[in-house]
Amino acid sequence: MKKVLLWVVTFVVLGMLAVGAEAAELAPSEGLEYALSSDGTYYIVTGPGTHTGPDLVIPAEYNGLPVKEIGLAAFYGCSGFTGSLTIGNGVTTIGNNAFYGCSGFTGSLTIGNSVTTIGNNAFYGCSGFTGSLTIGNSVTTIGYRVFSGCSGFTGSLTIGNSVTTIGDYAFDGCSGFTGSLTIGNSVTTIGERVFYGCSGFTGSLTIGNSVTTIGGSAFYQCYGFTGSLTIGNSVTTIGGSAFYQCYGFTGSLTIGNSVTTIGNNAFYGCSGFTGSLTIGNSVTTIGNNAF
């Protein structure tokens, strides 16, 4: 029987996470390794087994039971995959180091809308993915270095409204983004070096009212922004070098009334602002070379 490939637009609808302009609906990959959960109610993908690609499709179920997890380092260092990566809608957890160093992918990344946690280093060094990256509304936690070094993305980055924490170095070195950056209203913490060196972003940057902390070097050398910068009213701390050399901004800079501390070099080298600078009355400490 001939296989029929149905190409669909992968921009996120109803909370999916997708990368790339197009992705194919493919049959689940055969030959993967699985382990039954301790309570016997679902399966965990533990490795590639005999599957060699080019595409990798994690199914929503296996042997009549749901597939809920991609295990710790399940595909660590896999170099054979040269197509797209699709993770089924049943998966809730992508474990630490799950796809660490899988740099061979050259297609899209699609993660089902059931995922709530993306573990530390999950896609570290997966530089081949192309297109936009949207993190859907089911994800609550983006761990440490999850997409660090994934420089292949060429579109925008959207982080859904359910995410509360973006871990340190989460998108460190993802310089390929060429569109906008949208951070959902539920994010409370932007860790250190989260967007370090992500110079491709264009447009304005608005940090929502839910964010309380912007970590050190969070947007270090993100000089692609060409609009204004607005920091919400809930932020209390802007870490050292948070916006170091973000010289692309061409509008105004507004710092909300809740900020108490602006760290050393926080806006050092941000020479592009052509509008007004407004610092709220709550600021008590401005570090060396902050502006």
C-alpha positions in Angstrom: 0.0 0.0 0.0 1.3 3.4 -0.9 1.9 5.7 2.0 0.2 9.0 1.7 2.0 12.1 3.1 -0.3 14.9 4.2 1.6 18.2 4.5 0.2 20.6 6.9 1.1 24.1 8.1 2.9 23.7 11.4 2.3 27.1 12.9 0.9 26.3 16.3 -2.8 26.0 16.8 -4.4 25.2 20.1 -1.2 24.9 22.1 1.1 22.9 19.9 4.9 23.5 19.8 6.2 23.6 16.3 9.3 24.6 14.4 9.4 25.1 10.7 7.0 26.2 8.0 5.8 22.8 7.1 5.8 19.3 8.6 4.6 15.9 7.4 2.1 13.6 9.1 4.2 10.5 9.2 3.6 7.0 10.6 5.1 6.3 14.0 8.7 5.2 13.9 9.2 1.5 14.2 11.9 -0.2 16.2 12.0 2.3 19.1 12.8 1.0 22.6 10.2 1.3 25.3 9.9 0.6 29.0 6.7 0.0 30.9 6.0 2.5 33.7 6.3 1.2 37.3 2.5 1.2 37.7 2.0 -0.5 34.3 -0.3 2.2 32.9 1.9 3.8 30.2 5.1 3.5 28.2 8.4 5.5 28.3 10.5 5.8 25.1 14.0 4.9 26.2 16.0 4.8 23.0 16.1 4.6 19.2 16.4 0.9 19.1 16.7 -0.3 15.5 15.1 2.9 14.0 17.5 4.8 11.7 15.4 7.6 10.3 15.5 9.9 8.4 12.4 11.1 10.3 11.7 10.4 14.0 8.0 10.1 15.1 7.2 9.4 18.7 3.8 7.8 18.8 0.9 8.7 21.1 0.5 5.1 22.1 2.2 1.7 22.0 0.8 -1.8 22.6 -2.6 -0.3 23.5 -1.2 2.0 26.2 -0.3 5.7 26.0 3.3 6.9 25.6 3.7 9.6 28.2 7.4 10.1 28.5 10.7 10.4 26.6 13.2 9.1 29.0 16.5 10.5 30.3 19.0 10.8 27.5 16.8 8.6 25.3 18.3 9.8 22.1 21.5 11.4 23.4 24.0 12.0 20.6 21.8 10.4 17.9 23.4 11.5 14.6 21.5 9.4 12.0 18.2 11.4 11.9 18.2 13.8 9.0 14.5 14.8 8.7 11.9 16.1 11.0 11.0 15.3 14.7 7.4 14.8 15.7 6.4 14.0 19.3 2.8 12.6 19.7 0.0 14.2 21.7 0.1 11.8 24.5 3.6 12.7 25.7 3.7 14.9 28.9 7.4 14.9 29.7 10.5 15.2 27.7 13.3 14.1 30.0 16.7 15.7 30.7 19.2 15.3 27.8 16.5 13.5 25.7 17.8 14.8 22.3 21.1 16.2 23.5 23.5 16.7 20.6 21.1 15.3 17.9 22.4 17.8 15.3 21.5 15.9 12.2 17.8 17.1 12.0 17.2 19.4 9.1 13.4 19.6 9.1 10.7 20.7 11.5 10.2 20.1 15.2 6.6 19.4 16.3 5.7 18.6 19.9 2.2 17.6 20.9 0.0 19.8 23.0 0.1 17.5 26.0 3.7 18.3 27.0 4.0 20.1 30.3 7.7 19.8 31.0 10.8 20.1 28.8 13.7 18.9 30.8 17.3 20.3 31.1 19.4 20.1 28.0 16.5 18.4 26.2 17.5 19.7 22.7 20.9 21.0 23.5 23.0 21.5 20.4 20.2 20.4 18.0 21.3 23.1 15.5 19.6 21.7 12.4 16.0 22.6 13.0 14.6 25.3 10.7 11.7 27.6 10.9 9.8 29.3 13.8 9.6 28.0 17.4 6.4 28.2 19.3 6.1 26.8 22.8 2.4 26.0 23.4 0.1 26.6 26.3 0.5 23.2 27.9 4.2 23.7 28.8 4.8 25.1 32.3 8.6 24.7 32.6 11.4 25.2 30.2 14.5 23.8 31.8 18.2 24.7 31.9 19.8 24.9 28.5 16.8 23.3 26.7 17.5 24.8 23.3 21.0 26.1 23.9 23.0 26.2 20.7 20.0 25.5 18.5 21.1 28.1 16.0 19.2 26.8 13.0 15.8 28.4 13.8 15.0 31.1 11.3 11.6 32.4 12.3 10.0 33.9 15.4 9.9 32.6 19.0 6.7 32.5 20.9 6.5 31.3 24.5 3.0 30.2 25.6 0.9 31.6 28.4 1.3 28.6 30.7 5.1 28.8 31.0 6.1 30.2 34.4 9.9 29.6 34.4 12.4 29.9 31.6 15.6 28.3 33.0 19.1 29.6 32.8 20.7 29.4 29.3 17.5 28.0 27.8 18.0 29.7 24.4 21.6 30.6 24.8 23.3 31.0 21.4 20.1 30.6 19.3 21.2 33.3 16.9 19.1 32.1 13.9 15.8 33.7 15.0 14.9 36.4 12.5 11.4 37.3 13.7 9.7 38.6 16.8 10.0 37.4 20.4 6.8 37.0 22.4 6.9 36.0 26.1 3.6 34.8 27.6 1.9 36.5 30.5 2.5 33.7 33.0 6.3 33.8 33.0 7.6 35.0 36.4 11.3 34.3 36.0 13.6 34.8 33.0 16.8 33.1 34.1 20.5 34.1 33.5 21.7 34.1 29.9 18.3 32.8 28.7 18.6 34.6 25.3 22.3 35.3 25.4 23.5 36.1 21.9 20.1 35.7 20.2 20.9 38.6 17.9 18.4 37.8 15.1 15.2 39.1 16.8 13.5 42.0 15.1 10.7 44.3 16.3 9.8 45.5 19.8 10.3 43.6 23.0 7.6 43.6 25.7 8.1 41.8 29.0 4.8 41.1 30.6 3.5 42.1 34.0 3.9 38.6 35.4 7.8 38.7 35.3 9.4 39.5 38.5 13.1 38.8 37.7 15.2 39.3 34.6 18.5 37.4 35.2 22.0 38.5 34.5 22.9 38.6 30.8 19.4 37.5 30.0 19.4 39.4 26.6 23.1 39.9 26.3 24.0 41.1 22.8 20.4 40.6 21.5 21.0 43.6 19.2 18.5 42.7 16.5 15.5 44.4 18.2 14.5 47.5 16.3 11.6 48.8 18.3 10.9 49.9 21.8 11.6 48.1 25.1 8.9 47.9 27.7 9.5 46.2 31.1 6.3 45.3 33.0 5.3 46.6 36.4 6.0 43.4 38.3 9.7 43.3 37.6 11.7 44.0 40.8 15.2 43.1 39.6 17.1 43.6 36.3 20.3 41.6 36.6 23.8 42.7 35.6 24.4 42.9 31.8 20.7 42.0 31.3 20.5 44.0 28.0 24.3 44.5 27.5 24.9 45.9 23.9 21.3 45.5 22.8 21.9 48.6 20.6 19.2 47.9 18.0 16.4 49.4 20.0 15.2 52.6 18.3 12.2 53.6 20.4 11.7 54.4 24.0 12.7 52.6 27.2 10.1 52.2 29.9 11.0 50.6 33.3 8.0 49.8 35.5 7.4 51.2 38.9 8.1 47.9 40.7 11.9 47.8 39.8 14.1 48.3 42.8 17.5 47.2 41.4 19.2 47.7 38.0 22.4 45.7 37.9 25.9 46.6 36.7 26.1 47.1 32.9 22.4 46.3 32.6 21.8 48.5 29.5 25.5 49.2 28.7 26.0 49.9 25.0 22.3 50.2 24.2 22.9 53.3 22.1 20.0 53.0 19.8 17.2 54.4 21.9 15.8 57.5 20.2 12.9 58.2 22.5 12.5 58.8 26.2 13.9 57.0 29.2 11.5 56.5 32.1 12.7 54.9 35.3 10.0 54.4 38.0 10.1 55.9 41.5 10.7 52.5 43.1 14.4 52.2 41.9 16.8 52.3 44.8 19.9 50.9 43.3 21.5 51.5 39.9 24.7 49.6 39.3 27.9 50.7 37.7 27.7 51.6 34.0 24.0 50.6 34.0 23.3 52.9 31.1 
